[in-house]
Amino acid sequence: QHAHRIIRLRDGLVEKDGRKRLYNGGTGVVPTQRGQALTCRMYDFILPTLRSNKIQGLILEVITTNVPAIKSYEKTGYKRTREVACYKGEIQARPLATRYQIKLLDQYDWSLFQSFWDLTPTTQNSIAALNKLKPSTIIIAAYDEARIVGYLIYRPQSKTILQFAVSKDYRRKKIASSLFNHVQTHYGQSCTIINIDKSDTGTHQFLFEVGLKEFLSQYEMEMTF
């Protein structure tokens, strides 16, 4: 009679700090069954199976205002690791960096792209997730002559920017603005970008200036075992 509790684990593994983790892609309890510690009971059931398959942890995101869910996850063994923000809105045209050429790429260059990062993306924007989405994404790159100095990964189907970053040697040169202008010009103004680490104040300021507004805050939470 307690088959009202559902935890759905996505099929991809998340590699973090050399440890194998699974992403909890959705958790829900019907209102009439809440308050019965079903979250803990489900995890008591599934954790031995995960351990036997050499899984070393779980990751999820939860809306920061969902206090009951946060308490439930913490009782189960999750800990908050960071706070992230989600944005949406209409991209506003900005001055272009005319020195740089914008071109489309056929393949991800993760070795190069990661060298541009200040922070590691959350699971939904991770390398593993984007590799699975590759057929439905567009990779936009900014070039300084033959050198890629910035990139943006866009999914037209959902009008979502999945990742963007600029080389540390080329910051504050309007390269990110040029990449966003390309999205606006070729794919429309409406845009969403999720799970930007709130400690990345520069990116948050840029997204505000480019016309996007925060509509949701989430905690990333992890359980290790």
VOLUMKE-169757 format. One record per residue (C-alpha): residue number from 1; residue in three letters; x, y negated, z negated. Coordinates in Angstrom, 1 decimal, m for minus. Layout:
N
   nr  rest      c1      c2      c3
  NUM   ALA       X       Y       Z
...
END
This chain:
225
   nr  rest      c1      c2      c3
    1   GLN     0.0     0.0     0.0
    2   HIS     3.0    m2.2    m0.2
    3   ALA     3.7    m2.1     3.6
    4   HIS     3.0    m5.9     3.7
    5   ARG     6.7    m6.8     3.2
    6   ILE     8.8    m7.3     6.4
    7   ILE    12.4    m8.0     6.8
    8   ARG    13.7    m8.1    10.4
    9   LEU    17.4    m7.7    11.0
   10   ARG    18.7    m8.8    14.4
   11   ASP    20.8    m6.2    16.2
   12   GLY    24.0    m8.3    16.3
   13   LEU    26.8    m8.2    13.8
   14   VAL    28.3   m11.4    12.5
   15   GLU    32.1   m11.3    12.0
   16   LYS    33.2   m13.8     9.3
   17   ASP    36.4   m13.8     7.4
   18   GLY    37.1   m10.3     8.7
   19   ARG    33.9    m9.0     7.1
   20   LYS    31.0    m7.5     9.0
   21   ARG    27.7    m9.1     8.2
   22   LEU    24.1    m8.8     9.6
   23   TYR    21.9   m11.8    10.2
   24   ASN    18.5   m11.7     8.6
   25   GLY    16.4   m13.2    11.4
   26   GLY    13.0   m13.3     9.6
   27   THR    11.4   m12.6     6.2
   28   GLY     7.8   m13.0     5.2
   29   VAL     5.3   m12.0     2.5
   30   VAL     1.5   m12.2     3.0
   31   PRO     0.1   m14.5     0.3
   32   THR    m1.9   m11.8    m1.5
   33   GLN     1.3    m9.8    m2.1
   34   ARG     3.6   m12.5    m3.4
   35   GLY     5.0   m12.5    m7.0
   36   GLN     5.6    m8.8    m7.1
   37   ALA     9.4    m8.9    m6.6
   38   LEU     9.0    m7.2    m3.2
   39   THR    12.1    m8.9    m1.8
   40   CYS    14.3    m7.3    m4.4
   41   ARG    12.6    m4.0    m3.9
   42   MET    13.2    m4.1    m0.1
   43   TYR    16.8    m4.9    m0.6
   44   ASP    17.2    m2.2    m3.1
   45   PHE    15.9     0.1    m0.4
   46   ILE    18.1    m1.1     2.5
   47   LEU    21.4    m2.0     0.9
   48   PRO    22.6     1.7     0.5
   49   THR    22.0     2.2     4.2
   50   LEU    23.9    m1.0     5.1
   51   ARG    26.8     0.0     2.9
   52   SER    27.0     3.4     4.5
   53   ASN    27.2     1.7     7.9
   54   LYS    30.1    m0.4     6.6
   55   ILE    28.1    m3.6     6.6
   56   GLN    29.6    m6.0     4.0
   57   GLY    27.0    m8.7     3.8
   58   LEU    24.0   m10.5     5.1
   59   ILE    23.4   m14.1     6.3
   60   LEU    20.2   m16.1     6.6
   61   GLU    18.9   m19.7     6.8
   62   VAL    16.0   m21.0     4.7
   63   ILE    14.2   m24.3     4.7
   64   THR    15.5   m26.4     1.8
   65   THR    12.0   m27.3     0.6
   66   ASN    10.9   m23.6     0.4
   67   VAL    11.7   m23.3    m3.3
   68   PRO    10.0   m19.9    m3.8
   69   ALA    11.9   m18.3    m1.0
   70   ILE    15.2   m19.7    m2.2
   71   LYS    14.6   m18.4    m5.7
   72   SER    13.6   m15.0    m4.3
   73   TYR    16.8   m14.8    m2.2
   74   GLU    19.0   m15.9    m5.1
   75   LYS    17.4   m13.2    m7.3
   76   THR    18.3   m10.7    m4.6
   77   GLY    21.9   m11.7    m4.6
   78   TYR    22.2   m14.5    m1.9
   79   LYS    24.2   m17.7    m2.6
   80   ARG    23.9   m21.0    m0.8
   81   THR    27.0   m21.6     1.4
   82   ARG    26.1   m24.9     3.1
   83   GLU    23.3   m27.2     4.2
   84   VAL    22.5   m27.7     7.8
   85   ALA    20.2   m30.1     9.7
   86   CYS    18.1   m29.7    12.9
   87   TYR    17.5   m32.5    15.3
   88   LYS    15.2   m33.3    18.2
   89   GLY    14.1   m36.2    20.3
   90   GLU    14.8   m38.1    23.5
   91   ILE    18.4   m38.5    24.6
   92   GLN    19.1   m42.2    25.2
   93   ALA    21.5   m43.2    28.0
   94   ARG    24.8   m44.5    26.7
   95   PRO    28.0   m46.0    28.3
   96   LEU    29.8   m43.4    30.4
   97   ALA    33.5   m42.5    30.1
   98   THR    34.1   m43.0    33.9
   99   ARG    37.7   m41.7    33.6
  100   TYR    36.5   m38.2    33.0
  101   GLN    34.8   m35.8    35.5
  102   ILE    31.8   m33.7    34.5
  103   LYS    31.7   m30.2    36.0
  104   LEU    29.9   m26.9    35.4
  105   LEU    31.7   m23.8    34.3
  106   ASP    30.9   m20.2    35.1
  107   GLN    32.3   m18.7    32.0
  108   TYR    32.8   m19.5    28.3
  109   ASP    36.4   m20.2    27.4
  110   TRP    36.2   m19.5    23.7
  111   SER    39.8   m19.7    22.9
  112   LEU    39.9   m23.3    24.2
  113   PHE    36.4   m24.2    22.8
  114   GLN    37.3   m23.1    19.3
  115   SER    40.3   m25.3    19.3
  116   PHE    37.9   m28.3    19.5
  117   TRP    35.9   m27.2    16.5
  118   ASP    36.0   m28.9    13.1
  119   LEU    33.5   m26.4    11.6
  120   THR    32.3   m22.9    12.5
  121   PRO    28.7   m22.8    13.9
  122   THR    26.0   m21.0    12.1
  123   THR    24.9   m17.6    13.3
  124   GLN    22.3   m18.7    15.8
  125   ASN    24.9   m20.9    17.6
  126   SER    27.8   m18.4    17.1
  127   ILE    30.0   m16.9    19.8
  128   ALA    28.2   m13.6    19.4
  129   ALA    24.8   m15.2    19.8
  130   LEU    25.8   m17.3    22.8
  131   ASN    27.4   m14.3    24.6
  132   LYS    24.0   m12.6    24.5
  133   LEU    22.3   m15.8    25.8
  134   LYS    24.9   m16.3    28.6
  135   PRO    22.6   m15.7    31.6
  136   SER    20.3   m18.4    30.4
  137   THR    22.8   m21.1    29.5
  138   ILE    24.6   m23.9    31.4
  139   ILE    28.2   m24.7    30.4
  140   ILE    29.0   m28.4    31.0
  141   ALA    32.7   m29.5    30.7
  142   ALA    34.4   m32.9    30.7
  143   TYR    37.8   m33.0    32.5
  144   ASP    40.8   m35.3    32.2
  145   GLU    42.3   m34.4    35.6
  146   ALA    42.8   m30.6    35.3
  147   ARG    42.3   m30.4    31.6
  148   ILE    39.0   m29.6    29.8
  149   VAL    38.6   m32.1    27.0
  150   GLY    35.0   m31.5    25.9
  151   TYR    32.2   m29.1    26.5
  152   LEU    28.5   m28.7    25.9
  153   ILE    26.4   m25.5    26.2
  154   TYR    22.8   m26.1    27.1
  155   ARG    19.8   m23.7    27.4
  156   PRO    17.2   m25.2    29.8
  157   GLN    14.5   m22.7    28.9
  158   SER    14.2   m24.1    25.4
  159   LYS    15.7   m27.5    26.1
  160   THR    18.3   m26.8    23.4
  161   ILE    21.9   m27.8    23.0
  162   LEU    23.6   m24.8    21.5
  163   GLN    27.1   m26.1    21.0
  164   PHE    29.1   m29.2    21.9
  165   ALA    32.6   m30.3    20.9
  166   VAL    35.4   m32.6    22.1
  167   SER    39.2   m32.1    21.9
  168   LYS    40.6   m33.6    18.8
  169   ASP    43.0   m35.6    21.0
  170   TYR    40.1   m37.2    22.9
  171   ARG    37.7   m38.3    20.2
  172   ARG    35.9   m41.7    20.4
  173   LYS    36.3   m42.0    24.1
  174   LYS    32.6   m41.6    25.0
  175   ILE    33.2   m38.0    26.2
  176   ALA    30.3   m36.6    24.1
  177   SER    28.1   m39.4    25.4
  178   SER    29.0   m38.4    29.0
  179   LEU    28.1   m34.8    28.3
  180   PHE    24.7   m35.8    26.8
  181   ASN    24.1   m38.2    29.7
  182   HIS    24.5   m35.3    32.1
  183   VAL    21.9   m33.3    30.2
  184   GLN    19.5   m36.2    30.3
  185   THR    20.1   m36.9    34.0
  186   HIS    19.8   m33.3    35.2
  187   TYR    17.5   m31.6    32.7
  188   GLY    15.4   m34.2    31.1
  189   GLN    15.5   m36.4    27.9
  190   SER    13.8   m34.0    25.5
  191   CYS    16.3   m32.1    23.5
  192   THR    16.7   m30.0    20.3
  193   ILE    19.9   m29.0    18.4
  194   ILE    19.8   m26.9    15.3
  195   ASN    21.9   m26.1    12.3
  196   ILE    24.5   m28.9    12.3
  197   ASP    26.6   m28.7     9.1
  198   LYS    25.7   m31.7     7.0
  199   SER    29.3   m32.2     6.0
  200   ASP    30.0   m33.2     9.6
  201   THR    29.0   m36.8     9.1
  202   GLY    30.6   m37.9    12.4
  203   THR    28.4   m35.5    14.4
  204   HIS    25.3   m36.5    12.5
  205   GLN    26.0   m40.2    13.2
  206   PHE    26.5   m39.5    16.9
  207   LEU    23.2   m37.6    17.2
  208   PHE    21.4   m40.4    15.6
  209   GLU    23.0   m42.9    17.9
  210   VAL    22.2   m40.8    21.0
  211   GLY    18.5   m40.9    20.1
  212   LEU    17.9   m37.6    18.1
  213   LYS    16.2   m37.5    14.7
  214   GLU    16.5   m34.9    11.9
  215   PHE    13.3   m32.9    11.5
  216   LEU    14.4   m30.1     9.3
  217   SER    17.1   m29.2     6.7
  218   GLN    18.1   m25.6     5.9
  219   TYR    20.4   m23.8     3.6
  220   GLU    22.7   m21.1     5.0
  221   MET    22.8   m18.3     2.4
  222   GLU    25.0   m15.3     2.2
  223   MET    25.0   m12.1     0.3
  224   THR    28.2   m10.0     0.1
  225   PHE    28.7    m6.5    m1.1
END
